[in-house]
């Protein structure tokens, strides 16, 4: 047993010495493997980071959330002709759902000031021109539990009913307009209209580089009265009274909206209604396509690398024919020769895999640091990348190793 262990150690040392002798050739051989593994690690890291960010965002908004919009949630390019002809959703639709749907626990609607309109928000001599202006109602925090006041209060039903000029500040906007003092009960101007700040919302941070705290929320009825707003972007959200009764609640909402919008029997809905799960399914389909492209690209790199390994190993067998003959003449067996060349191939691709993992991790880190895209390196992707690289060496190294092992020692000794 000790003898065989010593022989194996000698085989490994000889294989490594051979690779050290031809450093440049060895590096060029493992380049294809390195690129393939690097692609896998970098892309998987970015996609995994995106998956976590999206899943966290959807879960934070609530798993039972039902959304109603004029247009379908995901579409390619501009709305279709059928979508453009749809009636706009209205705030009255949200009120009707709240009144007529017994399975709905709470419903809210929100709109934004037309994004093509620049409406400055000012406090004394401090001004912000890039903050969003959102119209909200009193039920918003009940439906979206993530939007809770950090200080002060949320909007009241009386604010909506009487078109009050009160405002909620997102955390970032509050820091911009009031860097050294509390904004509560202070008057700000949104365009030419004056509003009193009644609350500041908790900080939520960024999502894909877009701040979720740089906005001001005012009563939806007030926004509709004083500002140009995008009627296509009015969104209604609802939560069911009982957890898990989403489909029954959606059916009830659909019936109310179809009746209000005079949609004939047998005709499709002229609005979009969906859940968080729908968005998650669409996202998974998108990332699934990205994964497929990634696998194809990395497979090409690994295939090229594998062919390069086989080619270089065949050249190595040719160059070392006399050496192989001498080793066999002094007692080396075919199996020993086979192991030596397989170890060389596996070591080559293994080193390529390790370098690919390191560079892929570095790329993922740079993407996370320099862009809004999150990235997260998974242990399973590192393990898979390394195992695949080693497997490529084993697969493409078998033929050259077998060829070396089968050489006739007499013929090999005569080779010049």
Secondary structure by P-SEA (a helix, b strand, c coil): caaaaaaaaaaaaaaaaaaaacaaaaaaaaaaaaaaaaaaaaaaaaaaaaaaaaaaaaaaacccbbbbccccccccccccccccccccccaaaaaaaaccccccccccccccccccbbbbbbccccccccbbbbbbccccccccccccccccccccaaaaaaccccccccaaaaaaaccccccccbbbbcccbbbbbccccccccccccccccccccccaaaaaaccccccccbbbbbbcccccaaaaaaaaaaaaaaaaacccccccccbbbbcaaaaaaaaaaaaaaaaaaaaaaaaaaaaaaaaaaaaaaaaaaaaaaaaaaaaaaacccaaaaaaaaaaaaaaaaaaaaaaaaaaaaaaaaaaaacccbbbbbbaaaaaaaaaaaaaaaaaaaaaaaaaaaaccaaaaaacc
